[in-house]
Amino acid sequence: MRALPILAVLTLLATPGHALACGDSEAGLSCDDASTGAEAGAKWMLKRVVAAVAQDETKALAAFTAGTQGFRTADTYVFCVAPDGVMSAHPNPILRGHDVRDLHDRTGNYFIRSMMQEARPDRVSVVRYLFPKPGGTIEEPKTTYFTKAGDQTCAVGIYEADSRNPVAETPEARVASLRAKLDGEIPASARADWTAFLEALNQAGDARAAAITRAQEGLNAAEAALKVTAARVPGD
């Protein structure tokens, strides 16, 4: 597998320093804290990521890449790096399938390598850097939470502007924040029902997205058919 050319596609900047584990005083966060906003959404999403990989790694990676089953909001997505450094899940096809261990910022911080070296099962760590939002080209401060999921290093990132300004958060992030809060308060006796409820919500969202896609495909087909018909009608 050929390594992705350094900075050939994206110009990445990051703050100096290595990744930090939750609870580290320098990191300024605790894994047990009741987080709010986009931060809580990212942590809640990461819990689901670990569970999905444990159940079926191949299907999970495909879902992360496609952003289905609730693994994508407007600005939050999941990405994973395999043990060989290849980006095994990422919504951006330019990165997916490439060896990304040599990606680094202008300060010489190889953040992917740091994540791979420091990721541990049952521990959430954090790394900060600048990265464009999906579909954008302007780098923005981003905080990425990561952990070991099976043999994968998987991560969920949030943009710090969204974290500092809850009003600017997407509806999806606010829903994820509420889910994360409730997830920590549901008693053990109701845990199975709560999990089933969340999965039902995710499936409903996927079904709605699939229906919209089918409708769009039908409209596109109808439009194409009309163009063909119009082309066959002799001109006046």
C-alpha angles and dihedrals in degrees: 000000000000117000117247109257110258111259090341092126107018132027105221128193127186140179114256119263141058131284116283132215121235109266093034106130090224091055092057097217142085127218089222096049118113096245124199136207123003093346092061090046092054093049092047090049091051091055089056090047092057092047093049094050090049091053099045120345097192094051092042094054090049091051092049091052094046093042092230129140090043096301095127138056128175094282105006124082140159125245131178135194121208123225090263091057096254116139099243097179129024134129091231110081090201090068100031115097095016131111102252101177091107095055108119140158131242091273091059094253109152094202096175091054090048091052093049092048096046103037112114132178114259092014128098117210130183137219128182129211143131120273136159119257116246108292093009135104102202114097115233131184109273134184116205125197115203142175143166113276109183104309092332129096102222128186145183119200135199130195112243093224089061091047094051094044111046091180089066093052120113120249088248091058092049091050090049089050091054091047091051092051093048091044089064094049102044109109119239091249091062098038096101093051091046092052091048090050092052092048090050090054091050092049091049090052092049091049091051092049091049091050091051090049092051091048091051091049089051092051092049091050091049091049091050091049091051090051091052091048092049091050091055094052110096115243122251 
